[in-house]
């Protein structure tokens, strides 16, 4: 396992650019996961490739430590704000709205008490039926 982790880490390191404008983050918290806490990437493609490698890396770690936190991992612009929940008053009813920030393939939608829903894949917004299926699945 150590060899595989080292190989994944080397592949991630090869993609990094200290002056890059992209990072691998959790879209909910904006935090960068292990092993890319301080890494940045020069292109969206490099960041996407690194995100895939980070997912593999964390899955391998999880085989040893099943308590390793499961978090969504996406590529995004450095400094992009995580999702924010805004309250608004509409007449007498109070509603909650989710605000997406950043651009690219990794945009997610979350609402209190509801599943995390992917709203963009391969650079394109998902259709309403795909989002509805995700919501109905309750995952």
C-alpha positions in Angstrom: 0.0 0.0 0.0 2.8 2.4 0.8 4.2 2.0 -2.7 0.8 2.9 -4.2 0.4 5.9 -1.9 3.9 7.1 -2.9 3.1 6.6 -6.6 -0.2 8.6 -6.3 1.6 11.3 -4.4 4.4 11.6 -7.0 1.7 11.9 -9.8 -0.1 14.6 -7.9 3.2 16.5 -7.2 4.0 16.3 -10.9 0.8 18.3 -11.7 1.4 21.0 -9.1 2.4 24.6 -9.9 3.3 26.9 -7.0 1.8 29.9 -8.9 -1.3 28.0 -10.1 -4.8 29.4 -9.9 -6.6 26.1 -9.3 -6.8 23.8 -6.3 -8.4 20.6 -5.2 -11.0 21.3 -2.5 -14.1 20.1 -0.7 -16.9 22.2 -2.3 -18.8 22.3 1.0 -16.1 23.7 3.2 -13.6 25.1 0.8 -10.8 23.1 2.6 -8.1 21.3 0.7 -7.9 17.6 1.6 -4.9 15.4 2.3 -2.6 15.1 0.3 -3.0 18.5 -1.4 -3.4 20.8 1.5 -0.9 23.3 0.2 -0.9 22.4 -3.5 -2.1 24.5 -6.4 -2.3 23.7 -10.1 -1.7 25.8 -13.2 -4.7 24.6 -15.3 -8.2 23.3 -14.8 -7.2 20.1 -16.5 -4.3 19.5 -14.1 -6.5 20.3 -11.1 -9.2 17.8 -12.4 -6.5 15.1 -12.9 -5.2 15.8 -9.4 -8.7 15.6 -7.9 -9.1 12.1 -9.4 -5.8 11.1 -7.9 -6.7 12.6 -4.5 -9.9 10.5 -4.6 -7.9 7.4 -5.3 -5.4 8.3 -2.6 -8.1 8.8 0.0 -9.9 5.6 -1.0 -6.6 3.7 -0.4 -6.1 5.4 3.0 -9.7 4.5 3.9 -8.8 0.8 3.3 -6.5 1.1 6.4 -8.6 3.7 8.3 -12.3 3.2 7.6 -13.0 6.3 9.7 -11.3 8.7 7.3 -13.9 11.3 6.5 -15.9 11.0 3.3 -16.0 14.4 1.6 -16.7 15.4 -1.9 -13.6 16.5 -3.8 -13.5 18.8 -6.8 -11.2 21.0 -8.7 -11.8 24.8 -8.5 -10.3 28.2 -8.5 -8.0 29.1 -5.6 -9.9 31.3 -3.2 -13.3 30.4 -4.6 -15.9 30.7 -1.8 -17.5 27.5 -0.6 -21.3 27.1 -0.9 -23.2 29.7 1.2 -26.7 29.4 2.5 -28.7 32.6 2.5 -32.0 33.3 4.3 -34.7 35.4 2.7 -38.1 36.5 3.7 -40.9 36.0 1.1 -44.1 37.4 2.5 -44.8 35.4 5.7 -42.8 32.4 4.6 -39.1 32.1 5.3 -37.1 30.3 2.6 -33.5 29.1 2.3 -31.4 29.5 -0.8 -28.2 27.8 -1.8 -25.6 29.9 -3.6 -23.1 28.2 -5.8 -19.7 29.9 -6.2 -16.8 29.2 -8.6 -16.9 27.8 -12.1 -16.0 24.5 -13.7 -17.0 20.9 -13.5 -17.2 20.7 -9.7 -20.4 22.6 -8.7 -22.6 21.1 -6.0 -25.9 22.0 -4.4 -26.8 21.3 -0.8 -29.8 22.1 1.4 -30.3 21.4 5.1 -31.6 17.9 5.5 -31.2 17.0 1.9 -28.6 15.0 0.0 -25.6 16.6 -1.7 -26.5 16.9 -5.4 -24.2 17.2 -8.4 -25.4 19.9 -10.7 -22.6 20.0 -13.3 -20.6 17.2 -15.0 -18.0 17.3 -17.8 -18.3 21.1 -17.9 -22.0 21.1 -18.6 -25.0 21.6 -16.3 -27.0 18.4 -15.7 -30.6 18.3 -16.9 -33.5 18.6 -14.4 -34.2 14.9 -14.6 -30.7 14.0 -13.5 -30.9 16.4 -10.5 -34.4 15.1 -9.6 -33.1 11.5 -9.6 -30.3 12.4 -7.3 -32.7 14.2 -4.9 -35.1 11.2 -5.0 -32.3 8.7 -4.2 -31.7 10.5 -0.9 -28.0 9.6 -0.9 
